[in-house]
Structures are given as C-alpha cells and as structure tokens.
C-alpha cells in the first residue's frame, strides 16, 4: 500500500494474460478498460455494478497507476 492509501499490488502484468498489458489483479480486465469506462462517463458505482468482480479499490488503483505512468521526467535536447 502506498502513502496515498492505494494498493498498487492490485495492478499486475503477466505475459500470459492480455498480452502482458497491465490488468486488475490478474483478471482479464485491463487498466485501459477501466480508464476507458471512466473517460466515457461511467461512474464508479456503474462500473462496480456492471463488473461485480471488481472492487472500488481496483478503480482507485487503476487511476493511480495511470497517474504514475504519465509522471515522468521530460528530457529536453538542446
């Protein structure tokens, strides 16, 4: 669990599952799938209702994972 209270161990990459793309707890639900649902306007409650094997913490872990992926140093070449 991170300092922000998000359990990052929920997001795993396994070459045998979804081509190695990051998934939620090794299920065939990719982080991208959850992010796409949120971007399309689905609420957390709607996602949890439609995908009962997901937990609220899974959605938070997906958001945190995405935030960490885009937070990297940008190197400028002069």
PDB file of N, CA, C and O in Angstrom:
ATOM      1  N   UNK A   1       0.848  -1.169   0.000  1.00  0.00           N
ATOM      2  CA  UNK A   1       0.000   0.000   0.000  1.00  0.00           C
ATOM      3  C   UNK A   1       0.896   1.234   0.000  1.00  0.00           C
ATOM      4  O   UNK A   1       1.912   1.275   0.694  1.00  0.00           O
ATOM      5  N   UNK A   2       0.515   2.226  -0.773  1.00  0.00           N
ATOM      6  CA  UNK A   2       1.309   3.444  -0.881  1.00  0.00           C
ATOM      7  C   UNK A   2       0.932   4.424   0.216  1.00  0.00           C
ATOM      8  O   UNK A   2       0.006   4.198   0.995  1.00  0.00           O
ATOM      9  N   UNK A   3       1.677   5.516   0.252  1.00  0.00           N
ATOM     10  CA  UNK A   3       1.388   6.546   1.233  1.00  0.00           C
ATOM     11  C   UNK A   3       0.007   7.153   1.008  1.00  0.00           C
ATOM     12  O   UNK A   3      -0.631   7.607   1.958  1.00  0.00           O
ATOM     13  N   UNK A   4      -0.455   7.166  -0.227  1.00  0.00           N
ATOM     14  CA  UNK A   4      -1.773   7.724  -0.538  1.00  0.00           C
ATOM     15  C   UNK A   4      -2.898   6.735  -0.227  1.00  0.00           C
ATOM     16  O   UNK A   4      -4.069   7.051  -0.437  1.00  0.00           O
ATOM     17  N   UNK A   5      -2.564   5.566   0.261  1.00  0.00           N
ATOM     18  CA  UNK A   5      -3.571   4.582   0.620  1.00  0.00           C
ATOM     19  C   UNK A   5      -4.056   3.724  -0.533  1.00  0.00           C
ATOM     20  O   UNK A   5      -5.077   3.047  -0.411  1.00  0.00           O
ATOM     21  N   UNK A   6      -3.343   3.742  -1.651  1.00  0.00           N
ATOM     22  CA  UNK A   6      -3.738   2.941  -2.808  1.00  0.00           C
ATOM     23  C   UNK A   6      -2.857   1.701  -2.861  1.00  0.00           C
ATOM     24  O   UNK A   6      -1.633   1.792  -2.767  1.00  0.00           O
ATOM     25  N   UNK A   7      -3.483   0.552  -3.011  1.00  0.00           N
ATOM     26  CA  UNK A   7      -2.768  -0.725  -3.080  1.00  0.00           C
ATOM     27  C   UNK A   7      -2.331  -0.974  -4.519  1.00  0.00           C
ATOM     28  O   UNK A   7      -3.105  -1.472  -5.337  1.00  0.00           O
ATOM     29  N   UNK A   8      -1.083  -0.623  -4.819  1.00  0.00           N
ATOM     30  CA  UNK A   8      -0.574  -0.775  -6.185  1.00  0.00           C
ATOM     31  C   UNK A   8      -0.344  -2.226  -6.578  1.00  0.00           C
ATOM     32  O   UNK A   8      -0.165  -2.518  -7.760  1.00  0.00           O
ATOM     33  N   UNK A   9      -0.346  -3.130  -5.626  1.00  0.00           N
ATOM     34  CA  UNK A   9      -0.151  -4.543  -5.969  1.00  0.00           C
ATOM     35  C   UNK A   9      -1.364  -5.110  -6.701  1.00  0.00           C
ATOM     36  O   UNK A   9      -1.293  -6.222  -7.225  1.00  0.00           O
ATOM     37  N   UNK A  10      -2.472  -4.378  -6.749  1.00  0.00           N
ATOM     38  CA  UNK A  10      -3.653  -4.828  -7.478  1.00  0.00           C
ATOM     39  C   UNK A  10      -3.433  -4.791  -8.987  1.00  0.00           C
ATOM     40  O   UNK A  10      -4.136  -5.480  -9.726  1.00  0.00           O
ATOM     41  N   UNK A  11      -2.481  -4.006  -9.451  1.00  0.00           N
ATOM     42  CA  UNK A  11      -2.201  -3.897 -10.879  1.00  0.00           C
ATOM     43  C   UNK A  11      -1.000  -4.766 -11.201  1.00  0.00           C
ATOM     44  O   UNK A  11       0.094  -4.554 -10.678  1.00  0.00           O
ATOM     45  N   UNK A  12      -1.214  -5.746 -12.066  1.00  0.00           N
ATOM     46  CA  UNK A  12      -0.153  -6.696 -12.399  1.00  0.00           C
ATOM     47  C   UNK A  12      -0.029  -6.848 -13.910  1.00  0.00           C
ATOM     48  O   UNK A  12      -0.986  -6.648 -14.658  1.00  0.00           O
ATOM     49  N   UNK A  13       1.165  -7.204 -14.329  1.00  0.00           N
ATOM     50  CA  UNK A  13       1.415  -7.516 -15.741  1.00  0.00           C
ATOM     51  C   UNK A  13       1.940  -8.938 -15.817  1.00  0.00           C
ATOM     52  O   UNK A  13       2.921  -9.289 -15.161  1.00  0.00           O
ATOM     53  N   UNK A  14       1.282  -9.740 -16.614  1.00  0.00           N
ATOM     54  CA  UNK A  14       1.668 -11.137 -16.792  1.00  0.00           C
ATOM     55  C   UNK A  14       1.629 -11.416 -18.288  1.00  0.00           C
ATOM     56  O   UNK A  14       0.590 -11.224 -18.920  1.00  0.00           O
ATOM     57  N   UNK A  15       2.744 -11.867 -18.872  1.00  0.00           N
ATOM     58  CA  UNK A  15       2.765 -12.119 -20.315  1.00  0.00           C
ATOM     59  C   UNK A  15       1.670 -13.084 -20.788  1.00  0.00           C
ATOM     60  O   UNK A  15       1.291 -13.056 -21.959  1.00  0.00           O
ATOM     61  N   UNK A  16       1.168 -13.924 -19.903  1.00  0.00           N
ATOM     62  CA  UNK A  16       0.151 -14.901 -20.283  1.00  0.00           C
ATOM     63  C   UNK A  16      -1.274 -14.346 -20.196  1.00  0.00           C
ATOM     64  O   UNK A  16      -2.225 -15.028 -20.578  1.00  0.00           O
ATOM     65  N   UNK A  17      -1.427 -13.123 -19.701  1.00  0.00           N
ATOM     66  CA  UNK A  17      -2.757 -12.526 -19.546  1.00  0.00           C
ATOM     67  C   UNK A  17      -2.795 -11.202 -20.309  1.00  0.00           C
ATOM     68  O   UNK A  17      -2.022 -10.289 -20.021  1.00  0.00           O
ATOM     69  N   UNK A  18      -3.686 -11.106 -21.267  1.00  0.00           N
ATOM     70  CA  UNK A  18      -3.885  -9.878 -22.055  1.00  0.00           C
ATOM     71  C   UNK A  18      -2.587  -9.378 -22.683  1.00  0.00           C
ATOM     72  O   UNK A  18      -2.347  -8.172 -22.744  1.00  0.00           O
ATOM     73  N   UNK A  19      -1.774 -10.282 -23.138  1.00  0.00           N
ATOM     74  CA  UNK A  19      -0.540  -9.904 -23.830  1.00  0.00           C
ATOM     75  C   UNK A  19       0.444  -9.138 -22.975  1.00  0.00           C
ATOM     76  O   UNK A  19       1.281  -8.406 -23.503  1.00  0.00           O
ATOM     77  N   UNK A  20       0.363  -9.289 -21.667  1.00  0.00           N
ATOM     78  CA  UNK A  20       1.291  -8.610 -20.774  1.00  0.00           C
ATOM     79  C   UNK A  20       0.872  -7.196 -20.404  1.00  0.00           C
ATOM     80  O   UNK A  20       1.575  -6.509 -19.664  1.00  0.00           O
ATOM     81  N   UNK A  21      -0.278  -6.762 -20.921  1.00  0.00           N
ATOM     82  CA  UNK A  21      -0.746  -5.419 -20.564  1.00  0.00           C
ATOM     83  C   UNK A  21      -1.160  -5.410 -19.090  1.00  0.00           C
ATOM     84  O   UNK A  21      -1.560  -6.445 -18.556  1.00  0.00           O
ATOM     85  N   UNK A  22      -1.068  -4.251 -18.429  1.00  0.00           N
ATOM     86  CA  UNK A  22      -1.447  -4.174 -17.010  1.00  0.00           C
ATOM     87  C   UNK A  22      -2.919  -4.518 -16.812  1.00  0.00           C
ATOM     88  O   UNK A  22      -3.793  -3.988 -17.498  1.00  0.00           O
ATOM     89  N   UNK A  23      -3.174  -5.405 -15.874  1.00  0.00           N
ATOM     90  CA  UNK A  23      -4.534  -5.833 -15.567  1.00  0.00           C
ATOM     91  C   UNK A  23      -4.820  -5.667 -14.081  1.00  0.00           C
ATOM     92  O   UNK A  23      -3.913  -5.470 -13.272  1.00  0.00           O
ATOM     93  N   UNK A  24      -6.085  -5.751 -13.748  1.00  0.00           N
ATOM     94  CA  UNK A  24      -6.520  -5.662 -12.363  1.00  0.00           C
ATOM     95  C   UNK A  24      -6.458  -7.051 -11.745  1.00  0.00           C
ATOM     96  O   UNK A  24      -7.189  -7.953 -12.155  1.00  0.00           O
ATOM     97  N   UNK A  25      -5.598  -7.216 -10.774  1.00  0.00           N
ATOM     98  CA  UNK A  25      -5.450  -8.461 -10.011  1.00  0.00           C
ATOM     99  C   UNK A  25      -5.296  -9.699 -10.894  1.00  0.00           C
ATOM    100  O   UNK A  25      -5.691 -10.794 -10.494  1.00  0.00           O
ATOM    101  N   UNK A  26      -4.731  -9.538 -12.081  1.00  0.00           N
ATOM    102  CA  UNK A  26      -4.512 -10.680 -12.962  1.00  0.00           C
ATOM    103  C   UNK A  26      -5.760 -11.141 -13.685  1.00  0.00           C
ATOM    104  O   UNK A  26      -5.721 -12.123 -14.428  1.00  0.00           O
ATOM    105  N   UNK A  27      -6.868 -10.447 -13.478  1.00  0.00           N
ATOM    106  CA  UNK A  27      -8.105 -10.762 -14.198  1.00  0.00           C
ATOM    107  C   UNK A  27      -7.955 -10.280 -15.632  1.00  0.00           C
ATOM    108  O   UNK A  27      -6.991  -9.583 -15.951  1.00  0.00           O
ATOM    109  N   UNK A  28      -8.857 -10.626 -16.469  1.00  0.00           N
ATOM    110  CA  UNK A  28      -8.794 -10.160 -17.852  1.00  0.00           C
ATOM    111  C   UNK A  28      -9.482  -8.802 -18.014  1.00  0.00           C
ATOM    112  O   UNK A  28     -10.134  -8.536 -19.023  1.00  0.00           O
ATOM    113  N   UNK A  29      -9.324  -7.971 -17.022  1.00  0.00           N
ATOM    114  CA  UNK A  29      -9.802  -6.591 -17.064  1.00  0.00           C
ATOM    115  C   UNK A  29      -8.562  -5.708 -17.042  1.00  0.00           C
ATOM    116  O   UNK A  29      -7.881  -5.586 -16.024  1.00  0.00           O
ATOM    117  N   UNK A  30      -8.283  -5.090 -18.199  1.00  0.00           N
ATOM    118  CA  UNK A  30      -7.091  -4.255 -18.307  1.00  0.00           C
ATOM    119  C   UNK A  30      -7.314  -2.905 -17.626  1.00  0.00           C
ATOM    120  O   UNK A  30      -8.444  -2.430 -17.513  1.00  0.00           O
ATOM    121  N   UNK A  31      -6.231  -2.308 -17.183  1.00  0.00           N
ATOM    122  CA  UNK A  31      -6.294  -0.954 -16.629  1.00  0.00           C
ATOM    123  C   UNK A  31      -6.931  -0.033 -17.665  1.00  0.00           C
ATOM    124  O   UNK A  31      -7.761   0.810 -17.322  1.00  0.00           O
ATOM    125  N   UNK A  32      -6.548  -0.189 -18.921  1.00  0.00           N
ATOM    126  CA  UNK A  32      -7.099   0.633 -20.005  1.00  0.00           C
ATOM    127  C   UNK A  32      -8.612   0.503 -20.093  1.00  0.00           C
ATOM    128  O   UNK A  32      -9.300   1.489 -20.355  1.00  0.00           O
ATOM    129  N   UNK A  33      -9.136  -0.687 -19.880  1.00  0.00           N
ATOM    130  CA  UNK A  33     -10.585  -0.880 -19.944  1.00  0.00           C
ATOM    131  C   UNK A  33     -11.289  -0.044 -18.877  1.00  0.00           C
ATOM    132  O   UNK A  33     -12.301   0.600 -19.153  1.00  0.00           O
ATOM    133  N   UNK A  34     -10.759  -0.056 -17.677  1.00  0.00           N
ATOM    134  CA  UNK A  34     -11.349   0.726 -16.586  1.00  0.00           C
ATOM    135  C   UNK A  34     -11.245   2.217 -16.899  1.00  0.00           C
ATOM    136  O   UNK A  34     -12.205   2.965 -16.710  1.00  0.00           O
ATOM    137  N   UNK A  35     -10.075   2.645 -17.380  1.00  0.00           N
ATOM    138  CA  UNK A  35      -9.898   4.059 -17.718  1.00  0.00           C
ATOM    139  C   UNK A  35     -10.834   4.484 -18.850  1.00  0.00           C
ATOM    140  O   UNK A  35     -11.383   5.586 -18.819  1.00  0.00           O
ATOM    141  N   UNK A  36     -11.016   3.625 -19.842  1.00  0.00           N
ATOM    142  CA  UNK A  36     -11.944   3.928 -20.939  1.00  0.00           C
ATOM    143  C   UNK A  36     -13.375   4.092 -20.430  1.00  0.00           C
ATOM    144  O   UNK A  36     -14.097   4.985 -20.875  1.00  0.00           O
ATOM    145  N   UNK A  37     -13.780   3.237 -19.504  1.00  0.00           N
ATOM    146  CA  UNK A  37     -15.122   3.348 -18.933  1.00  0.00           C
ATOM    147  C   UNK A  37     -15.292   4.674 -18.204  1.00  0.00           C
ATOM    148  O   UNK A  37     -16.305   5.354 -18.364  1.00  0.00           O
ATOM    149  N   UNK A  38     -14.299   5.036 -17.406  1.00  0.00           N
ATOM    150  CA  UNK A  38     -14.358   6.304 -16.685  1.00  0.00           C
ATOM    151  C   UNK A  38     -14.364   7.479 -17.651  1.00  0.00           C
ATOM    152  O   UNK A  38     -15.119   8.434 -17.461  1.00  0.00           O
ATOM    153  N   UNK A  39     -13.534   7.421 -18.683  1.00  0.00           N
ATOM    154  CA  UNK A  39     -13.464   8.509 -19.667  1.00  0.00           C
ATOM    155  C   UNK A  39     -14.780   8.656 -20.423  1.00  0.00           C
ATOM    156  O   UNK A  39     -15.135   9.755 -20.852  1.00  0.00           O
ATOM    157  N   UNK A  40     -15.499   7.554 -20.586  1.00  0.00           N
ATOM    158  CA  UNK A  40     -16.786   7.590 -21.284  1.00  0.00           C
ATOM    159  C   UNK A  40     -17.909   8.095 -20.383  1.00  0.00           C
ATOM    160  O   UNK A  40     -19.050   8.232 -20.823  1.00  0.00           O
ATOM    161  N   UNK A  41     -17.582   8.372 -19.120  1.00  0.00           N
ATOM    162  CA  UNK A  41     -18.572   8.936 -18.217  1.00  0.00           C
ATOM    163  C   UNK A  41     -19.194   7.966 -17.240  1.00  0.00           C
ATOM    164  O   UNK A  41     -20.088   8.347 -16.484  1.00  0.00           O
ATOM    165  N   UNK A  42     -18.746   6.716 -17.234  1.00  0.00           N
ATOM    166  CA  UNK A  42     -19.291   5.751 -16.279  1.00  0.00           C
ATOM    167  C   UNK A  42     -18.842   6.124 -14.864  1.00  0.00           C
ATOM    168  O   UNK A  42     -17.690   6.496 -14.644  1.00  0.00           O
ATOM    169  N   UNK A  43     -19.754   6.020 -13.929  1.00  0.00           N
ATOM    170  CA  UNK A  43     -19.404   6.289 -12.532  1.00  0.00           C
ATOM    171  C   UNK A  43     -18.771   5.045 -11.919  1.00  0.00           C
ATOM    172  O   UNK A  43     -18.857   3.945 -12.464  1.00  0.00           O
ATOM    173  N   UNK A  44     -18.141   5.250 -10.781  1.00  0.00           N
ATOM    174  CA  UNK A  44     -17.564   4.099 -10.073  1.00  0.00           C
ATOM    175  C   UNK A  44     -18.663   3.084  -9.781  1.00  0.00           C
ATOM    176  O   UNK A  44     -18.469   1.882  -9.961  1.00  0.00           O
ATOM    177  N   UNK A  45     -19.811   3.567  -9.333  1.00  0.00           N
ATOM    178  CA  UNK A  45     -20.920   2.673  -8.988  1.00  0.00           C
ATOM    179  C   UNK A  45     -21.392   1.874 -10.201  1.00  0.00           C
ATOM    180  O   UNK A  45     -21.678   0.682 -10.088  1.00  0.00           O
ATOM    181  N   UNK A  46     -21.474   2.521 -11.348  1.00  0.00           N
ATOM    182  CA  UNK A  46     -21.895   1.817 -12.561  1.00  0.00           C
ATOM    183  C   UNK A  46     -20.891   0.730 -12.944  1.00  0.00           C
ATOM    184  O   UNK A  46     -21.276  -0.378 -13.315  1.00  0.00           O
ATOM    185  N   UNK A  47     -19.627   1.052 -12.853  1.00  0.00           N
ATOM    186  CA  UNK A  47     -18.590   0.066 -13.193  1.00  0.00           C
ATOM    187  C   UNK A  47     -18.667  -1.125 -12.247  1.00  0.00           C
ATOM    188  O   UNK A  47     -18.599  -2.276 -12.679  1.00  0.00           O
ATOM    189  N   UNK A  48     -18.807  -0.846 -10.965  1.00  0.00           N
ATOM    190  CA  UNK A  48     -18.872  -1.930  -9.986  1.00  0.00           C
ATOM    191  C   UNK A  48     -20.125  -2.780 -10.160  1.00  0.00           C
ATOM    192  O   UNK A  48     -20.101  -3.984  -9.904  1.00  0.00           O
ATOM    193  N   UNK A  49     -21.208  -2.162 -10.591  1.00  0.00           N
ATOM    194  CA  UNK A  49     -22.440  -2.913 -10.837  1.00  0.00           C
ATOM    195  C   UNK A  49     -22.304  -3.791 -12.082  1.00  0.00           C
ATOM    196  O   UNK A  49     -22.750  -4.939 -12.089  1.00  0.00           O
ATOM    197  N   UNK A  50     -21.689  -3.249 -13.132  1.00  0.00           N
ATOM    198  CA  UNK A  50     -21.549  -3.986 -14.388  1.00  0.00           C
ATOM    199  C   UNK A  50     -20.463  -5.063 -14.332  1.00  0.00           C
ATOM    200  O   UNK A  50     -20.523  -6.052 -15.063  1.00  0.00           O
ATOM    201  N   UNK A  51     -19.482  -4.868 -13.470  1.00  0.00           N
ATOM    202  CA  UNK A  51     -18.358  -5.807 -13.339  1.00  0.00           C
ATOM    203  C   UNK A  51     -18.225  -6.187 -11.872  1.00  0.00           C
ATOM    204  O   UNK A  51     -17.361  -5.658 -11.172  1.00  0.00           O
ATOM    205  N   UNK A  52     -19.069  -7.099 -11.396  1.00  0.00           N
ATOM    206  CA  UNK A  52     -19.130  -7.403  -9.960  1.00  0.00           C
ATOM    207  C   UNK A  52     -17.843  -7.996  -9.382  1.00  0.00           C
ATOM    208  O   UNK A  52     -17.674  -8.028  -8.163  1.00  0.00           O
ATOM    209  N   UNK A  53     -16.952  -8.457 -10.226  1.00  0.00           N
ATOM    210  CA  UNK A  53     -15.684  -9.000  -9.718  1.00  0.00           C
ATOM    211  C   UNK A  53     -14.679  -7.895  -9.411  1.00  0.00           C
ATOM    212  O   UNK A  53     -13.625  -8.160  -8.833  1.00  0.00           O
ATOM    213  N   UNK A  54     -14.998  -6.650  -9.794  1.00  0.00           N
ATOM    214  CA  UNK A  54     -14.137  -5.522  -9.451  1.00  0.00           C
ATOM    215  C   UNK A  54     -14.546  -4.952  -8.100  1.00  0.00           C
ATOM    216  O   UNK A  54     -15.691  -5.081  -7.667  1.00  0.00           O
ATOM    217  N   UNK A  55     -13.576  -4.319  -7.450  1.00  0.00           N
ATOM    218  CA  UNK A  55     -13.810  -3.660  -6.168  1.00  0.00           C
ATOM    219  C   UNK A  55     -13.450  -2.187  -6.316  1.00  0.00           C
ATOM    220  O   UNK A  55     -12.689  -1.812  -7.208  1.00  0.00           O
ATOM    221  N   UNK A  56     -13.998  -1.360  -5.443  1.00  0.00           N
ATOM    222  CA  UNK A  56     -13.730   0.079  -5.503  1.00  0.00           C
ATOM    223  C   UNK A  56     -12.232   0.365  -5.472  1.00  0.00           C
ATOM    224  O   UNK A  56     -11.758   1.270  -6.159  1.00  0.00           O
ATOM    225  N   UNK A  57     -11.505  -0.385  -4.698  1.00  0.00           N
ATOM    226  CA  UNK A  57     -10.054  -0.187  -4.614  1.00  0.00           C
ATOM    227  C   UNK A  57      -9.367  -0.486  -5.948  1.00  0.00           C
ATOM    228  O   UNK A  57      -8.317   0.085  -6.243  1.00  0.00           O
ATOM    229  N   UNK A  58      -9.947  -1.371  -6.752  1.00  0.00           N
ATOM    230  CA  UNK A  58      -9.384  -1.657  -8.082  1.00  0.00           C
ATOM    231  C   UNK A  58      -9.442  -0.414  -8.970  1.00  0.00           C
ATOM    232  O   UNK A  58      -8.493  -0.118  -9.696  1.00  0.00           O
ATOM    233  N   UNK A  59     -10.552   0.307  -8.908  1.00  0.00           N
ATOM    234  CA  UNK A  59     -10.688   1.518  -9.722  1.00  0.00           C
ATOM    235  C   UNK A  59      -9.678   2.564  -9.269  1.00  0.00           C
ATOM    236  O   UNK A  59      -9.030   3.208 -10.094  1.00  0.00           O
ATOM    237  N   UNK A  60      -9.546   2.733  -7.949  1.00  0.00           N
ATOM    238  CA  UNK A  60      -8.559   3.691  -7.440  1.00  0.00           C
ATOM    239  C   UNK A  60      -7.152   3.289  -7.854  1.00  0.00           C
ATOM    240  O   UNK A  60      -6.334   4.148  -8.184  1.00  0.00           O
ATOM    241  N   UNK A  61      -6.861   1.988  -7.840  1.00  0.00           N
ATOM    242  CA  UNK A  61      -5.534   1.515  -8.244  1.00  0.00           C
ATOM    243  C   UNK A  61      -5.282   1.797  -9.721  1.00  0.00           C
ATOM    244  O   UNK A  61      -4.163   2.148 -10.096  1.00  0.00           O
ATOM    245  N   UNK A  62      -6.297   1.652 -10.563  1.00  0.00           N
ATOM    246  CA  UNK A  62      -6.142   1.954 -11.990  1.00  0.00           C
ATOM    247  C   UNK A  62      -5.835   3.431 -12.206  1.00  0.00           C
ATOM    248  O   UNK A  62      -4.958   3.779 -12.996  1.00  0.00           O
ATOM    249  N   UNK A  63      -6.553   4.291 -11.508  1.00  0.00           N
ATOM    250  CA  UNK A  63      -6.310   5.727 -11.637  1.00  0.00           C
ATOM    251  C   UNK A  63      -4.911   6.097 -11.144  1.00  0.00           C
ATOM    252  O   UNK A  63      -4.219   6.898 -11.771  1.00  0.00           O
ATOM    253  N   UNK A  64      -4.511   5.523 -10.047  1.00  0.00           N
ATOM    254  CA  UNK A  64      -3.186   5.801  -9.504  1.00  0.00           C
ATOM    255  C   UNK A  64      -2.098   5.287 -10.444  1.00  0.00           C
ATOM    256  O   UNK A  64      -1.083   5.951 -10.653  1.00  0.00           O
ATOM    257  N   UNK A  65      -2.316   4.108 -11.003  1.00  0.00           N
ATOM    258  CA  UNK A  65      -1.356   3.537 -11.956  1.00  0.00           C
ATOM    259  C   UNK A  65      -1.189   4.467 -13.157  1.00  0.00           C
ATOM    260  O   UNK A  65      -0.067   4.743 -13.583  1.00  0.00           O
ATOM    261  N   UNK A  66      -2.300   4.944 -13.695  1.00  0.00           N
ATOM    262  CA  UNK A  66      -2.242   5.841 -14.849  1.00  0.00           C
ATOM    263  C   UNK A  66      -1.514   7.136 -14.498  1.00  0.00           C
ATOM    264  O   UNK A  66      -0.719   7.639 -15.292  1.00  0.00           O
ATOM    265  N   UNK A  67      -1.780   7.665 -13.331  1.00  0.00           N
ATOM    266  CA  UNK A  67      -1.119   8.901 -12.909  1.00  0.00           C
ATOM    267  C   UNK A  67       0.389   8.695 -12.796  1.00  0.00           C
ATOM    268  O   UNK A  67       1.169   9.562 -13.193  1.00  0.00           O
ATOM    269  N   UNK A  68       0.794   7.560 -12.261  1.00  0.00           N
ATOM    270  CA  UNK A  68       2.231   7.278 -12.141  1.00  0.00           C
ATOM    271  C   UNK A  68       2.878   7.096 -13.507  1.00  0.00           C
ATOM    272  O   UNK A  68       4.049   7.432 -13.682  1.00  0.00           O
ATOM    273  N   UNK A  69       2.145   6.574 -14.468  1.00  0.00           N
ATOM    274  CA  UNK A  69       2.711   6.344 -15.801  1.00  0.00           C
ATOM    275  C   UNK A  69       3.002   7.646 -16.537  1.00  0.00           C
ATOM    276  O   UNK A  69       3.954   7.720 -17.313  1.00  0.00           O
ATOM    277  N   UNK A  70       2.196   8.661 -16.301  1.00  0.00           N
ATOM    278  CA  UNK A  70       2.417   9.925 -17.008  1.00  0.00           C
ATOM    279  C   UNK A  70       3.315  10.879 -16.227  1.00  0.00           C
ATOM    280  O   UNK A  70       3.688  11.934 -16.741  1.00  0.00           O
ATOM    281  N   UNK A  71       3.659  10.529 -15.016  1.00  0.00           N
ATOM    282  CA  UNK A  71       4.509  11.386 -14.189  1.00  0.00           C
ATOM    283  C   UNK A  71       5.954  10.930 -14.314  1.00  0.00           C
ATOM    284  O   UNK A  71       6.466  10.199 -13.466  1.00  0.00           O
ATOM    285  N   UNK A  72       6.596  11.369 -15.376  1.00  0.00           N
ATOM    286  CA  UNK A  72       7.987  11.015 -15.585  1.00  0.00           C
ATOM    287  C   UNK A  72       8.751  12.259 -16.052  1.00  0.00           C
ATOM    288  O   UNK A  72       8.152  13.190 -16.591  1.00  0.00           O
ATOM    289  N   UNK A  73      10.045  12.273 -15.849  1.00  0.00           N
ATOM    290  CA  UNK A  73      10.805  13.459 -16.266  1.00  0.00           C
ATOM    291  C   UNK A  73      10.798  13.604 -17.778  1.00  0.00           C
ATOM    292  O   UNK A  73      10.835  12.621 -18.519  1.00  0.00           O
ATOM    293  N   UNK A  74      10.751  14.845 -18.211  1.00  0.00           N
ATOM    294  CA  UNK A  74      10.822  15.155 -19.636  1.00  0.00           C
ATOM    295  C   UNK A  74      12.211  15.701 -19.904  1.00  0.00           C
ATOM    296  O   UNK A  74      12.611  16.718 -19.337  1.00  0.00           O
ATOM    297  N   UNK A  75      12.930  15.031 -20.755  1.00  0.00           N
ATOM    298  CA  UNK A  75      14.282  15.461 -21.108  1.00  0.00           C
ATOM    299  C   UNK A  75      14.235  16.301 -22.372  1.00  0.00           C
ATOM    300  O   UNK A  75      13.654  15.895 -23.378  1.00  0.00           O
ATOM    301  N   UNK A  76      14.825  17.426 -22.317  1.00  0.00           N
ATOM    302  CA  UNK A  76      14.859  18.313 -23.497  1.00  0.00           C
ATOM    303  C   UNK A  76      16.254  18.270 -24.098  1.00  0.00           C
ATOM    304  O   UNK A  76      17.257  18.344 -23.389  1.00  0.00           O
ATOM    305  N   UNK A  77      16.296  18.148 -25.400  1.00  0.00           N
ATOM    306  CA  UNK A  77      17.565  18.136 -26.116  1.00  0.00           C
ATOM    307  C   UNK A  77      17.771  19.538 -26.673  1.00  0.00           C
ATOM    308  O   UNK A  77      16.917  20.076 -27.378  1.00  0.00           O
ATOM    309  N   UNK A  78      18.902  20.106 -26.349  1.00  0.00           N
ATOM    310  CA  UNK A  78      19.167  21.488 -26.793  1.00  0.00           C
ATOM    311  C   UNK A  78      19.843  21.496 -28.135  1.00  0.00           C
ATOM    312  O   UNK A  78      20.143  22.563 -28.668  1.00  0.00           O
TER     313      UNK A  78
END
